[in-house]
Amino acid sequence: MNLRKLAQNAVAAQDPLELWITLAAFADTNPTSILEIGLYTGGLTATLREAFPEARIVGVDLYPHTLE
C-alpha cells in the first residue's frame, strides 16, 4: 500500500494520531529534537518517545494541567 492510500485511510478514519504515525513512518529521519504543540492527554508524546528514544522532546500547551 502506498503512502497516499495509507494517509487517505487515516483521514477517513478521522484519527489524527494514526495519520501522524503513518506519515512519520515514511520519514527518512532520526530527529534529535521534537517540539510538540498542544499536548492534550500526552498520547502522542508517549508515542514519540517510543519511536524516537534518543530525541529531546519538548511539549508546549496553553493549559498548565497538560504539562503535569
Predicted model as a PDB file, atoms N, CA, C, CB and O in Angstrom, pLDDT in the B-factor column:
MODEL        1                                                                  
ATOM      1  N   MET A   1       0.855  -1.175   0.000  1.00 52.00           N  
ATOM      2  CA  MET A   1       0.000   0.000   0.000  1.00 52.00           C  
ATOM      3  C   MET A   1       0.902   1.240   0.000  1.00 52.00           C  
ATOM      4  CB  MET A   1      -0.973  -0.003   1.236  1.00 52.00           C  
ATOM      5  O   MET A   1       1.906   1.284   0.712  1.00 52.00           O  
ATOM      6  N   ASN A   2       0.543   2.231  -0.790  1.00 64.00           N  
ATOM      7  CA  ASN A   2       1.395   3.410  -0.871  1.00 64.00           C  
ATOM      8  C   ASN A   2       1.032   4.440   0.200  1.00 64.00           C  
ATOM      9  CB  ASN A   2       1.290   4.036  -2.256  1.00 64.00           C  
ATOM     10  O   ASN A   2       0.003   4.325   0.866  1.00 64.00           O  
ATOM     11  N   LEU A   3       1.887   5.437   0.351  1.00 59.00           N  
ATOM     12  CA  LEU A   3       1.711   6.460   1.379  1.00 59.00           C  
ATOM     13  C   LEU A   3       0.405   7.215   1.201  1.00 59.00           C  
ATOM     14  CB  LEU A   3       2.875   7.432   1.358  1.00 59.00           C  
ATOM     15  O   LEU A   3      -0.288   7.492   2.180  1.00 59.00           O  
ATOM     16  N   ARG A   4       0.065   7.547  -0.022  1.00 69.00           N  
ATOM     17  CA  ARG A   4      -1.171   8.300  -0.266  1.00 69.00           C  
ATOM     18  C   ARG A   4      -2.392   7.511   0.230  1.00 69.00           C  
ATOM     19  CB  ARG A   4      -1.318   8.623  -1.777  1.00 69.00           C  
ATOM     20  O   ARG A   4      -3.278   8.078   0.869  1.00 69.00           O  
ATOM     21  N   LYS A   5      -2.438   6.223  -0.060  1.00 71.00           N  
ATOM     22  CA  LYS A   5      -3.567   5.388   0.357  1.00 71.00           C  
ATOM     23  C   LYS A   5      -3.616   5.262   1.884  1.00 71.00           C  
ATOM     24  CB  LYS A   5      -3.470   3.988  -0.290  1.00 71.00           C  
ATOM     25  O   LYS A   5      -4.690   5.335   2.480  1.00 71.00           O  
ATOM     26  N   LEU A   6      -2.462   5.075   2.507  1.00 64.00           N  
ATOM     27  CA  LEU A   6      -2.414   4.997   3.965  1.00 64.00           C  
ATOM     28  C   LEU A   6      -2.915   6.290   4.596  1.00 64.00           C  
ATOM     29  CB  LEU A   6      -0.989   4.696   4.439  1.00 64.00           C  
ATOM     30  O   LEU A   6      -3.689   6.259   5.552  1.00 64.00           O  
ATOM     31  N   ALA A   7      -2.476   7.424   4.064  1.00 64.00           N  
ATOM     32  CA  ALA A   7      -2.905   8.725   4.587  1.00 64.00           C  
ATOM     33  C   ALA A   7      -4.401   8.920   4.375  1.00 64.00           C  
ATOM     34  CB  ALA A   7      -2.120   9.867   3.914  1.00 64.00           C  
ATOM     35  O   ALA A   7      -5.085   9.428   5.264  1.00 64.00           O  
ATOM     36  N   GLN A   8      -4.919   8.528   3.217  1.00 68.00           N  
ATOM     37  CA  GLN A   8      -6.354   8.652   2.955  1.00 68.00           C  
ATOM     38  C   GLN A   8      -7.162   7.809   3.941  1.00 68.00           C  
ATOM     39  CB  GLN A   8      -6.674   8.228   1.509  1.00 68.00           C  
ATOM     40  O   GLN A   8      -8.203   8.249   4.430  1.00 68.00           O  
ATOM     41  N   ASN A   9      -6.686   6.608   4.230  1.00 69.00           N  
ATOM     42  CA  ASN A   9      -7.374   5.736   5.187  1.00 69.00           C  
ATOM     43  C   ASN A   9      -7.391   6.362   6.576  1.00 69.00           C  
ATOM     44  CB  ASN A   9      -6.700   4.354   5.238  1.00 69.00           C  
ATOM     45  O   ASN A   9      -8.408   6.313   7.268  1.00 69.00           O  
ATOM     46  N   ALA A  10      -6.263   6.954   6.989  1.00 65.00           N  
ATOM     47  CA  ALA A  10      -6.183   7.581   8.304  1.00 65.00           C  
ATOM     48  C   ALA A  10      -7.097   8.798   8.385  1.00 65.00           C  
ATOM     49  CB  ALA A  10      -4.741   7.983   8.615  1.00 65.00           C  
ATOM     50  O   ALA A  10      -7.747   9.022   9.406  1.00 65.00           O  
ATOM     51  N   VAL A  11      -7.149   9.580   7.315  1.00 67.00           N  
ATOM     52  CA  VAL A  11      -8.030  10.751   7.284  1.00 67.00           C  
ATOM     53  C   VAL A  11      -9.486  10.303   7.309  1.00 67.00           C  
ATOM     54  CB  VAL A  11      -7.752  11.619   6.029  1.00 67.00           C  
ATOM     55  O   VAL A  11     -10.304  10.889   8.018  1.00 67.00           O  
ATOM     56  N   ALA A  12      -9.814   9.273   6.543  1.00 72.00           N  
ATOM     57  CA  ALA A  12     -11.185   8.761   6.505  1.00 72.00           C  
ATOM     58  C   ALA A  12     -11.616   8.253   7.878  1.00 72.00           C  
ATOM     59  CB  ALA A  12     -11.309   7.639   5.464  1.00 72.00           C  
ATOM     60  O   ALA A  12     -12.785   8.371   8.245  1.00 72.00           O  
ATOM     61  N   ALA A  13     -10.694   7.699   8.621  1.00 66.00           N  
ATOM     62  CA  ALA A  13     -10.999   7.196   9.962  1.00 66.00           C  
ATOM     63  C   ALA A  13     -11.076   8.327  10.982  1.00 66.00           C  
ATOM     64  CB  ALA A  13      -9.950   6.177  10.395  1.00 66.00           C  
ATOM     65  O   ALA A  13     -11.426   8.101  12.140  1.00 66.00           O  
ATOM     66  N   GLN A  14     -10.752   9.521  10.557  1.00 67.00           N  
ATOM     67  CA  GLN A  14     -10.737  10.702  11.421  1.00 67.00           C  
ATOM     68  C   GLN A  14      -9.883  10.465  12.660  1.00 67.00           C  
ATOM     69  CB  GLN A  14     -12.163  11.082  11.831  1.00 67.00           C  
ATOM     70  O   GLN A  14     -10.282  10.787  13.779  1.00 67.00           O  
ATOM     71  N   ASP A  15      -8.725   9.907  12.444  1.00 68.00           N  
ATOM     72  CA  ASP A  15      -7.802   9.614  13.531  1.00 68.00           C  
ATOM     73  C   ASP A  15      -6.494  10.350  13.277  1.00 68.00           C  
ATOM     74  CB  ASP A  15      -7.562   8.085  13.667  1.00 68.00           C  
ATOM     75  O   ASP A  15      -5.621   9.819  12.591  1.00 68.00           O  
ATOM     76  N   PRO A  16      -6.332  11.565  13.813  1.00 69.00           N  
ATOM     77  CA  PRO A  16      -5.124  12.337  13.545  1.00 69.00           C  
ATOM     78  C   PRO A  16      -3.854  11.657  14.034  1.00 69.00           C  
ATOM     79  CB  PRO A  16      -5.239  13.687  14.178  1.00 69.00           C  
ATOM     80  O   PRO A  16      -2.801  11.789  13.410  1.00 69.00           O  
ATOM     81  N   LEU A  17      -3.942  10.933  15.143  1.00 72.00           N  
ATOM     82  CA  LEU A  17      -2.761  10.235  15.639  1.00 72.00           C  
ATOM     83  C   LEU A  17      -2.319   9.165  14.649  1.00 72.00           C  
ATOM     84  CB  LEU A  17      -3.041   9.608  17.013  1.00 72.00           C  
ATOM     85  O   LEU A  17      -1.127   9.020  14.380  1.00 72.00           O  
ATOM     86  N   GLU A  18      -3.270   8.421  14.110  1.00 69.00           N  
ATOM     87  CA  GLU A  18      -2.951   7.396  13.110  1.00 69.00           C  
ATOM     88  C   GLU A  18      -2.317   8.027  11.874  1.00 69.00           C  
ATOM     89  CB  GLU A  18      -4.219   6.611  12.714  1.00 69.00           C  
ATOM     90  O   GLU A  18      -1.363   7.488  11.313  1.00 69.00           O  
ATOM     91  N   LEU A  19      -2.852   9.165  11.458  1.00 69.00           N  
ATOM     92  CA  LEU A  19      -2.285   9.864  10.298  1.00 69.00           C  
ATOM     93  C   LEU A  19      -0.851  10.284  10.581  1.00 69.00           C  
ATOM     94  CB  LEU A  19      -3.136  11.098   9.932  1.00 69.00           C  
ATOM     95  O   LEU A  19       0.031  10.084   9.746  1.00 69.00           O  
ATOM     96  N   TRP A  20      -0.613  10.859  11.746  1.00 71.00           N  
ATOM     97  CA  TRP A  20       0.737  11.320  12.072  1.00 71.00           C  
ATOM     98  C   TRP A  20       1.713  10.155  12.106  1.00 71.00           C  
ATOM     99  CB  TRP A  20       0.746  12.052  13.418  1.00 71.00           C  
ATOM    100  O   TRP A  20       2.809  10.242  11.553  1.00 71.00           O  
ATOM    101  N   ILE A  21       1.323   9.079  12.745  1.00 70.00           N  
ATOM    102  CA  ILE A  21       2.203   7.910  12.837  1.00 70.00           C  
ATOM    103  C   ILE A  21       2.479   7.339  11.451  1.00 70.00           C  
ATOM    104  CB  ILE A  21       1.579   6.829  13.744  1.00 70.00           C  
ATOM    105  O   ILE A  21       3.604   6.934  11.158  1.00 70.00           O  
ATOM    106  N   THR A  22       1.454   7.306  10.595  1.00 68.00           N  
ATOM    107  CA  THR A  22       1.626   6.810   9.231  1.00 68.00           C  
ATOM    108  C   THR A  22       2.635   7.656   8.477  1.00 68.00           C  
ATOM    109  CB  THR A  22       0.288   6.798   8.487  1.00 68.00           C  
ATOM    110  O   THR A  22       3.534   7.124   7.825  1.00 68.00           O  
ATOM    111  N   LEU A  23       2.493   8.963   8.562  1.00 69.00           N  
ATOM    112  CA  LEU A  23       3.415   9.850   7.857  1.00 69.00           C  
ATOM    113  C   LEU A  23       4.824   9.781   8.443  1.00 69.00           C  
ATOM    114  CB  LEU A  23       2.903  11.286   7.904  1.00 69.00           C  
ATOM    115  O   LEU A  23       5.809   9.798   7.705  1.00 69.00           O  
ATOM    116  N   ALA A  24       4.916   9.704   9.759  1.00 70.00           N  
ATOM    117  CA  ALA A  24       6.222   9.635  10.406  1.00 70.00           C  
ATOM    118  C   ALA A  24       6.963   8.355  10.041  1.00 70.00           C  
ATOM    119  CB  ALA A  24       6.066   9.732  11.916  1.00 70.00           C  
ATOM    120  O   ALA A  24       8.190   8.344   9.944  1.00 70.00           O  
ATOM    121  N   ALA A  25       6.209   7.276   9.841  1.00 68.00           N  
ATOM    122  CA  ALA A  25       6.834   6.004   9.488  1.00 68.00           C  
ATOM    123  C   ALA A  25       7.546   6.072   8.144  1.00 68.00           C  
ATOM    124  CB  ALA A  25       5.795   4.901   9.463  1.00 68.00           C  
ATOM    125  O   ALA A  25       8.485   5.317   7.891  1.00 68.00           O  
ATOM    126  N   PHE A  26       7.093   6.981   7.282  1.00 66.00           N  
ATOM    127  CA  PHE A  26       7.703   7.110   5.971  1.00 66.00           C  
ATOM    128  C   PHE A  26       8.791   8.177   5.928  1.00 66.00           C  
ATOM    129  CB  PHE A  26       6.648   7.424   4.952  1.00 66.00           C  
ATOM    130  O   PHE A  26       9.457   8.335   4.905  1.00 66.00           O  
ATOM    131  N   ALA A  27       8.979   8.900   7.006  1.00 68.00           N  
ATOM    132  CA  ALA A  27      10.006   9.935   7.047  1.00 68.00           C  
ATOM    133  C   ALA A  27      11.372   9.268   7.189  1.00 68.00           C  
ATOM    134  CB  ALA A  27       9.749  10.937   8.217  1.00 68.00           C  
ATOM    135  O   ALA A  27      11.553   8.354   7.993  1.00 68.00           O  
ATOM    136  N   ASP A  28      12.300   9.731   6.414  1.00 59.00           N  
ATOM    137  CA  ASP A  28      13.663   9.211   6.488  1.00 59.00           C  
ATOM    138  C   ASP A  28      14.454  10.140   7.395  1.00 59.00           C  
ATOM    139  CB  ASP A  28      14.324   9.099   5.062  1.00 59.00           C  
ATOM    140  O   ASP A  28      15.264  10.948   6.940  1.00 59.00           O  
ATOM    141  N   THR A  29      14.197  10.003   8.682  1.00 69.00           N  
ATOM    142  CA  THR A  29      14.819  10.922   9.621  1.00 69.00           C  
ATOM    143  C   THR A  29      15.003  10.274  10.978  1.00 69.00           C  
ATOM    144  CB  THR A  29      13.992  12.186   9.753  1.00 69.00           C  
ATOM    145  O   THR A  29      14.307   9.318  11.320  1.00 69.00           O  
ATOM    146  N   ASN A  30      15.920  10.786  11.731  1.00 78.00           N  
ATOM    147  CA  ASN A  30      16.125  10.394  13.111  1.00 78.00           C  
ATOM    148  C   ASN A  30      16.319  11.687  13.891  1.00 78.00           C  
ATOM    149  CB  ASN A  30      17.355   9.409  13.274  1.00 78.00           C  
ATOM    150  O   ASN A  30      17.454  12.103  14.124  1.00 78.00           O  
ATOM    151  N   PRO A  31      15.222  12.332  14.298  1.00 81.00           N  
ATOM    152  CA  PRO A  31      15.320  13.652  14.901  1.00 81.00           C  
ATOM    153  C   PRO A  31      16.051  13.630  16.238  1.00 81.00           C  
ATOM    154  CB  PRO A  31      13.944  14.233  15.084  1.00 81.00           C  
ATOM    155  O   PRO A  31      15.968  12.668  17.002  1.00 81.00           O  
ATOM    156  N   THR A  32      16.767  14.714  16.495  1.00 87.00           N  
ATOM    157  CA  THR A  32      17.424  14.874  17.787  1.00 87.00           C  
ATOM    158  C   THR A  32      16.559  15.703  18.722  1.00 87.00           C  
ATOM    159  CB  THR A  32      18.801  15.526  17.618  1.00 87.00           C  
ATOM    160  O   THR A  32      16.699  15.619  19.942  1.00 87.00           O  
ATOM    161  N   SER A  33      15.661  16.508  18.150  1.00 89.00           N  
ATOM    162  CA  SER A  33      14.741  17.326  18.936  1.00 89.00           C  
ATOM    163  C   SER A  33      13.364  17.313  18.281  1.00 89.00           C  
ATOM    164  CB  SER A  33      15.269  18.779  19.073  1.00 89.00           C  
ATOM    165  O   SER A  33      13.240  17.337  17.056  1.00 89.00           O  
ATOM    166  N   ILE A  34      12.332  17.275  19.125  1.00 86.00           N  
ATOM    167  CA  ILE A  34      10.948  17.298  18.644  1.00 86.00           C  
ATOM    168  C   ILE A  34      10.176  18.300  19.487  1.00 86.00           C  
ATOM    169  CB  ILE A  34      10.288  15.873  18.715  1.00 86.00           C  
ATOM    170  O   ILE A  34      10.252  18.271  20.715  1.00 86.00           O  
ATOM    171  N   LEU A  35       9.435  19.185  18.836  1.00 88.00           N  
ATOM    172  CA  LEU A  35       8.566  20.128  19.525  1.00 88.00           C  
ATOM    173  C   LEU A  35       7.129  19.698  19.302  1.00 88.00           C  
ATOM    174  CB  LEU A  35       8.799  21.586  19.029  1.00 88.00           C  
ATOM    175  O   LEU A  35       6.654  19.640  18.167  1.00 88.00           O  
ATOM    176  N   GLU A  36       6.440  19.397  20.395  1.00 87.00           N  
ATOM    177  CA  GLU A  36       5.030  19.033  20.300  1.00 87.00           C  
ATOM    178  C   GLU A  36       4.212  20.195  20.842  1.00 87.00           C  
ATOM    179  CB  GLU A  36       4.721  17.709  21.081  1.00 87.00           C  
ATOM    180  O   GLU A  36       4.395  20.620  21.983  1.00 87.00           O  
ATOM    181  N   ILE A  37       3.316  20.698  20.020  1.00 86.00           N  
ATOM    182  CA  ILE A  37       2.475  21.834  20.401  1.00 86.00           C  
ATOM    183  C   ILE A  37       1.053  21.336  20.620  1.00 86.00           C  
ATOM    184  CB  ILE A  37       2.511  22.957  19.315  1.00 86.00           C  
ATOM    185  O   ILE A  37       0.451  20.746  19.724  1.00 86.00           O  
ATOM    186  N   GLY A  38       0.524  21.573  21.804  1.00 83.00           N  
ATOM    187  CA  GLY A  38      -0.825  21.105  22.144  1.00 83.00           C  
ATOM    188  C   GLY A  38      -0.766  19.675  22.634  1.00 83.00           C  
ATOM    189  O   GLY A  38      -0.985  18.751  21.850  1.00 83.00           O  
ATOM    190  N   LEU A  39      -0.478  19.465  23.894  1.00 80.00           N  
ATOM    191  CA  LEU A  39      -0.215  18.124  24.431  1.00 80.00           C  
ATOM    192  C   LEU A  39      -1.452  17.269  24.653  1.00 80.00           C  
ATOM    193  CB  LEU A  39       0.509  18.246  25.712  1.00 80.00           C  
ATOM    194  O   LEU A  39      -1.386  16.047  24.523  1.00 80.00           O  
ATOM    195  N   TYR A  40      -2.561  17.881  24.980  1.00 79.00           N  
ATOM    196  CA  TYR A  40      -3.812  17.193  25.281  1.00 79.00           C  
ATOM    197  C   TYR A  40      -3.574  16.111  26.336  1.00 79.00           C  
ATOM    198  CB  TYR A  40      -4.418  16.578  23.998  1.00 79.00           C  
ATOM    199  O   TYR A  40      -3.261  16.450  27.477  1.00 79.00           O  
ATOM    200  N   THR A  41      -3.708  14.842  26.009  1.00 78.00           N  
ATOM    201  CA  THR A  41      -3.561  13.781  27.011  1.00 78.00           C  
ATOM    202  C   THR A  41      -2.142  13.236  27.115  1.00 78.00           C  
ATOM    203  CB  THR A  41      -4.499  12.654  26.694  1.00 78.00           C  
ATOM    204  O   THR A  41      -1.842  12.463  28.025  1.00 78.00           O  
ATOM    205  N   GLY A  42      -1.276  13.626  26.203  1.00 77.00           N  
ATOM    206  CA  GLY A  42       0.088  13.117  26.224  1.00 77.00           C  
ATOM    207  C   GLY A  42       0.274  11.841  25.429  1.00 77.00           C  
ATOM    208  O   GLY A  42       1.366  11.273  25.424  1.00 77.00           O  
ATOM    209  N   GLY A  43      -0.771  11.379  24.756  1.00 80.00           N  
ATOM    210  CA  GLY A  43      -0.667  10.145  23.979  1.00 80.00           C  
ATOM    211  C   GLY A  43       0.362  10.226  22.872  1.00 80.00           C  
ATOM    212  O   GLY A  43       1.127   9.285  22.660  1.00 80.00           O  
ATOM    213  N   LEU A  44       0.388  11.341  22.167  1.00 79.00           N  
ATOM    214  CA  LEU A  44       1.368  11.499  21.102  1.00 79.00           C  
ATOM    215  C   LEU A  44       2.776  11.600  21.676  1.00 79.00           C  
ATOM    216  CB  LEU A  44       1.047  12.736  20.258  1.00 79.00           C  
ATOM    217  O   LEU A  44       3.726  11.088  21.084  1.00 79.00           O  
ATOM    218  N   THR A  45       2.916  12.260  22.830  1.00 84.00           N  
ATOM    219  CA  THR A  45       4.228  12.381  23.469  1.00 84.00           C  
ATOM    220  C   THR A  45       4.798  10.999  23.766  1.00 84.00           C  
ATOM    221  CB  THR A  45       4.129  13.212  24.769  1.00 84.00           C  
ATOM    222  O   THR A  45       5.973  10.740  23.503  1.00 84.00           O  
ATOM    223  N   ALA A  46       3.981  10.122  24.307  1.00 84.00           N  
ATOM    224  CA  ALA A  46       4.423   8.756  24.612  1.00 84.00           C  
ATOM    225  C   ALA A  46       4.806   8.008  23.338  1.00 84.00           C  
ATOM    226  CB  ALA A  46       3.320   7.989  25.361  1.00 84.00           C  
ATOM    227  O   ALA A  46       5.792   7.271  23.316  1.00 84.00           O  
ATOM    228  N   THR A  47       4.027   8.202  22.288  1.00 79.00           N  
ATOM    229  CA  THR A  47       4.326   7.558  21.003  1.00 79.00           C  
ATOM    230  C   THR A  47       5.636   8.076  20.435  1.00 79.00           C  
ATOM    231  CB  THR A  47       3.187   7.795  19.999  1.00 79.00           C  
ATOM    232  O   THR A  47       6.447   7.306  19.920  1.00 79.00           O  
ATOM    233  N   LEU A  48       5.839   9.381  20.531  1.00 81.00           N  
ATOM    234  CA  LEU A  48       7.092   9.978  20.056  1.00 81.00           C  
ATOM    235  C   LEU A  48       8.280   9.440  20.834  1.00 81.00           C  
ATOM    236  CB  LEU A  48       7.039  11.504  20.172  1.00 81.00           C  
ATOM    237  O   LEU A  48       9.320   9.132  20.250  1.00 81.00           O  
ATOM    238  N   ARG A  49       8.133   9.325  22.150  1.00 85.00           N  
ATOM    239  CA  ARG A  49       9.219   8.814  22.993  1.00 85.00           C  
ATOM    240  C   ARG A  49       9.576   7.385  22.585  1.00 85.00           C  
ATOM    241  CB  ARG A  49       8.819   8.862  24.491  1.00 85.00           C  
ATOM    242  O   ARG A  49      10.751   7.022  22.529  1.00 85.00           O  
ATOM    243  N   GLU A  50       8.572   6.597  22.307  1.00 82.00           N  
ATOM    244  CA  GLU A  50       8.801   5.205  21.898  1.00 82.00           C  
ATOM    245  C   GLU A  50       9.458   5.136  20.522  1.00 82.00           C  
ATOM    246  CB  GLU A  50       7.477   4.424  21.887  1.00 82.00           C  
ATOM    247  O   GLU A  50      10.368   4.337  20.299  1.00 82.00           O  
ATOM    248  N   ALA A  51       8.989   5.982  19.602  1.00 77.00           N  
ATOM    249  CA  ALA A  51       9.509   5.950  18.235  1.00 77.00           C  
ATOM    250  C   ALA A  51      10.911   6.549  18.124  1.00 77.00           C  
ATOM    251  CB  ALA A  51       8.566   6.691  17.312  1.00 77.00           C  
ATOM    252  O   ALA A  51      11.723   6.100  17.316  1.00 77.00           O  
ATOM    253  N   PHE A  52      11.184   7.561  18.939  1.00 81.00           N  
ATOM    254  CA  PHE A  52      12.465   8.269  18.856  1.00 81.00           C  
ATOM    255  C   PHE A  52      13.074   8.394  20.250  1.00 81.00           C  
ATOM    256  CB  PHE A  52      12.281   9.673  18.213  1.00 81.00           C  
ATOM    257  O   PHE A  52      13.085   9.487  20.818  1.00 81.00           O  
ATOM    258  N   PRO A  53      13.579   7.301  20.810  1.00 87.00           N  
ATOM    259  CA  PRO A  53      14.060   7.304  22.198  1.00 87.00           C  
ATOM    260  C   PRO A  53      15.244   8.223  22.459  1.00 87.00           C  
ATOM    261  CB  PRO A  53      14.435   5.924  22.591  1.00 87.00           C  
ATOM    262  O   PRO A  53      15.459   8.628  23.601  1.00 87.00           O  
ATOM    263  N   GLU A  54      16.006   8.556  21.452  1.00 89.00           N  
ATOM    264  CA  GLU A  54      17.179   9.404  21.640  1.00 89.00           C  
ATOM    265  C   GLU A  54      16.852  10.893  21.513  1.00 89.00           C  
ATOM    266  CB  GLU A  54      18.248   9.030  20.635  1.00 89.00           C  
ATOM    267  O   GLU A  54      17.684  11.738  21.844  1.00 89.00           O  
ATOM    268  N   ALA A  55      15.656  11.219  21.040  1.00 89.00           N  
ATOM    269  CA  ALA A  55      15.297  12.618  20.792  1.00 89.00           C  
ATOM    270  C   ALA A  55      14.930  13.343  22.084  1.00 89.00           C  
ATOM    271  CB  ALA A  55      14.134  12.697  19.805  1.00 89.00           C  
ATOM    272  O   ALA A  55      14.392  12.749  23.019  1.00 89.00           O  
ATOM    273  N   ARG A  56      15.230  14.627  22.114  1.00 93.00           N  
ATOM    274  CA  ARG A  56      14.781  15.509  23.200  1.00 93.00           C  
ATOM    275  C   ARG A  56      13.399  16.003  22.797  1.00 93.00           C  
ATOM    276  CB  ARG A  56      15.794  16.723  23.453  1.00 93.00           C  
ATOM    277  O   ARG A  56      13.247  16.636  21.752  1.00 93.00           O  
ATOM    278  N   ILE A  57      12.398  15.721  23.613  1.00 92.00           N  
ATOM    279  CA  ILE A  57      11.026  16.097  23.289  1.00 92.00           C  
ATOM    280  C   ILE A  57      10.595  17.232  24.213  1.00 92.00           C  
ATOM    281  CB  ILE A  57      10.063  14.878  23.419  1.00 92.00           C  
ATOM    282  O   ILE A  57      10.656  17.112  25.437  1.00 92.00           O  
ATOM    283  N   VAL A  58      10.161  18.332  23.607  1.00 92.00           N  
ATOM    284  CA  VAL A  58       9.679  19.492  24.349  1.00 92.00           C  
ATOM    285  C   VAL A  58       8.205  19.669  24.019  1.00 92.00           C  
ATOM    286  CB  VAL A  58      10.503  20.785  24.003  1.00 92.00           C  
ATOM    287  O   VAL A  58       7.824  19.720  22.849  1.00 92.00           O  
ATOM    288  N   GLY A  59       7.382  19.762  25.053  1.00 87.00           N  
ATOM    289  CA  GLY A  59       5.953  19.954  24.860  1.00 87.00           C  
ATOM    290  C   GLY A  59       5.517  21.332  25.302  1.00 87.00           C  
ATOM    291  O   GLY A  59       5.971  21.838  26.328  1.00 87.00           O  
ATOM    292  N   VAL A  60       4.637  21.938  24.528  1.00 87.00           N  
ATOM    293  CA  VAL A  60       4.109  23.267  24.826  1.00 87.00           C  
ATOM    294  C   VAL A  60       2.588  23.205  24.765  1.00 87.00           C  
ATOM    295  CB  VAL A  60       4.667  24.340  23.832  1.00 87.00           C  
ATOM    296  O   VAL A  60       2.013  22.646  23.831  1.00 87.00           O  
ATOM    297  N   ASP A  61       1.949  23.785  25.772  1.00 85.00           N  
ATOM    298  CA  ASP A  61       0.492  23.812  25.782  1.00 85.00           C  
ATOM    299  C   ASP A  61       0.042  25.063  26.530  1.00 85.00           C  
ATOM    300  CB  ASP A  61      -0.097  22.519  26.437  1.00 85.00           C  
ATOM    301  O   ASP A  61       0.736  25.539  27.428  1.00 85.00           O  
ATOM    302  N   LEU A  62      -1.117  25.589  26.159  1.00 85.00           N  
ATOM    303  CA  LEU A  62      -1.676  26.762  26.824  1.00 85.00           C  
ATOM    304  C   LEU A  62      -2.240  26.447  28.202  1.00 85.00           C  
ATOM    305  CB  LEU A  62      -2.752  27.369  25.970  1.00 85.00           C  
ATOM    306  O   LEU A  62      -2.363  27.340  29.040  1.00 85.00           O  
ATOM    307  N   TYR A  63      -2.583  25.190  28.443  1.00 79.00           N  
ATOM    308  CA  TYR A  63      -3.215  24.796  29.702  1.00 79.00           C  
ATOM    309  C   TYR A  63      -2.205  24.098  30.602  1.00 79.00           C  
ATOM    310  CB  TYR A  63      -4.426  23.878  29.442  1.00 79.00           C  
ATOM    311  O   TYR A  63      -1.711  23.022  30.267  1.00 79.00           O  
ATOM    312  N   PRO A  64      -1.895  24.713  31.755  1.00 74.00           N  
ATOM    313  CA  PRO A  64      -0.867  24.168  32.653  1.00 74.00           C  
ATOM    314  C   PRO A  64      -1.101  22.717  33.082  1.00 74.00           C  
ATOM    315  CB  PRO A  64      -0.779  25.022  33.874  1.00 74.00           C  
ATOM    316  O   PRO A  64      -0.135  21.976  33.261  1.00 74.00           O  
ATOM    317  N   HIS A  65      -2.361  22.290  33.252  1.00 74.00           N  
ATOM    318  CA  HIS A  65      -2.616  20.926  33.726  1.00 74.00           C  
ATOM    319  C   HIS A  65      -2.139  19.863  32.741  1.00 74.00           C  
ATOM    320  CB  HIS A  65      -4.095  20.739  33.991  1.00 74.00           C  
ATOM    321  O   HIS A  65      -1.925  18.719  33.140  1.00 74.00           O  
ATOM    322  N   THR A  66      -1.969  20.209  31.469  1.00 68.00           N  
ATOM    323  CA  THR A  66      -1.495  19.228  30.495  1.00 68.00           C  
ATOM    324  C   THR A  66       0.003  19.005  30.595  1.00 68.00           C  
ATOM    325  CB  THR A  66      -1.852  19.669  29.093  1.00 68.00           C  
ATOM    326  O   THR A  66       0.527  18.046  30.028  1.00 68.00           O  
ATOM    327  N   LEU A  67       0.691  19.876  31.306  1.00 64.00           N  
ATOM    328  CA  LEU A  67       2.155  19.769  31.423  1.00 64.00           C  
ATOM    329  C   LEU A  67       2.590  18.971  32.653  1.00 64.00           C  
ATOM    330  CB  LEU A  67       2.774  21.160  31.477  1.00 64.00           C  
ATOM    331  O   LEU A  67       3.784  18.768  32.874  1.00 64.00           O  
ATOM    332  N   GLU A  68       1.636  18.528  33.437  1.00 65.00           N  
ATOM    333  CA  GLU A  68       1.978  17.784  34.666  1.00 65.00           C  
ATOM    334  C   GLU A  68       2.326  16.339  34.392  1.00 65.00           C  
ATOM    335  CB  GLU A  68       0.831  17.838  35.650  1.00 65.00           C  
ATOM    336  O   GLU A  68       2.634  15.591  35.320  1.00 65.00           O  
TER     337      GLU A  68                                                      
ENDMDL                                                                          
END                                                                             
